[in-house]
Amino acid sequence: MIENYGGERVWMNSACDWGVTCRSLFLMLRFEMRKRGYVAEQIDKMIFQNPARFMSQSAKFKSPTS
């Protein structure tokens, strides 16, 4: 999907059904993206920055980095 449409508005998530999150999926995703030639900044944007930007629209959201 990101290779066809880009990653500007992509949010990576592993528990869209409100179930238990499998944290190792993010490690596998990062590995696969690196294998496909994505650099660390692109990966960070899709895994952390994009979700943080979207969630920051809510006054109740507190970024883990703030």
WOVEN-V264064 format. One record per helix or strand of 3 or more residues. SS is the DSSP state (h for helix, s for strand). FROM is the first residue (numbers start at 1). TO is the last residue. Records with the same first field share a line. If there is no record, write none. Layout:
SS=FROM-TO, FROM-TO
This chain:
h=2-5, 24-35, 40-55
